[in-house]
Amino acid sequence: MKLALIVSSNDPETVWNALRLGVYALKAGDAVAAFLLGKGVEAEQLREANFDVPDMLGQFAAAGGNVLACGTCLKLRQDAESGVCSISTMKDLYELVRDHDKVLTF
């Protein structure tokens, strides 16, 4: 299965759980992509005692997950592309939704 995760939250627990699901699906043999949109592009800065989002993001990428981040959303926050996330566009988001079997939003 091809699974797409669209993350538009900056709540550490929500983002952590979305990525945790992605890691599980990757280990189960599925192809998984995550698109960070809106507040979701803040994922690399989200840390709480029980929810280390950057660590989970690293686990997701290490397991083979593809992480895309909205370039416009990053620009609005005066942020830049990181080593984990590729800057992407609405075209990329559209293609992600079009080409994946299941799309989940968080």
Residue pairs with C-beta under 8 A, 6 or more apart in sequence:
1 25
1 30
1 31
1 101
1 102
2 30
2 31
2 32
2 33
2 99
2 100
2 101
2 102
3 22
3 25
3 30
3 31
3 32
3 33
3 100
3 101
3 102
3 103
3 104
4 32
4 33
4 34
4 35
4 96
4 97
4 100
4 102
4 103
4 104
5 18
5 19
5 21
5 22
5 32
5 33
5 34
5 35
5 104
5 105
5 106
6 34
6 35
6 37
6 40
6 93
6 96
6 97
6 103
6 104
6 105
6 106
7 14
7 15
7 18
7 19
7 34
7 35
7 36
7 37
7 40
7 43
7 105
7 106
8 36
8 37
8 38
8 39
8 40
8 105
8 106
9 15
9 18
9 39
9 40
9 106
10 39
10 40
10 42
10 43
10 46
12 46
12 47
12 48
12 51
12 53
13 48
13 50
13 51
14 106
15 40
15 43
15 46
15 51
15 53
15 56
15 106
16 46
16 51
16 52
16 53
16 56
17 106
18 34
18 104
18 106
19 34
19 43
19 53
19 56
19 57
19 59
19 60
19 65
20 56
21 104
22 32
22 34
22 60
22 63
22 65
23 56
23 59
23 60
23 63
23 65
25 32
26 32
26 60
26 63
26 64
26 65
27 63
31 64
32 60
32 64
32 65
32 66
33 65
33 66
33 67
33 68
33 96
33 100
34 60
34 65
34 66
34 67
34 68
35 68
35 69
35 70
35 88
35 92
35 93
35 96
36 43
36 67
36 68
36 69
36 70
36 73
36 85
37 70
37 73
37 93
38 70
38 73
40 69
40 70
40 73
40 106
41 69
41 70
41 73
41 74
41 77
41 79
41 85
42 77
42 79
43 53
43 54
43 57
43 85
44 53
44 54
44 57
44 82
44 84
44 85
45 54
46 53
46 54
47 53
47 54
57 67
57 84
58 84
60 67
61 67
61 84
66 86
67 84
67 85
67 86
68 85
68 86
68 87
68 88
68 92
68 93
68 96
69 81
69 82
69 85
69 86
69 87
69 88
70 88
70 89
70 90
70 93
71 87
71 88
71 89
72 89
74 80
74 81
74 87
81 87
96 103
97 103
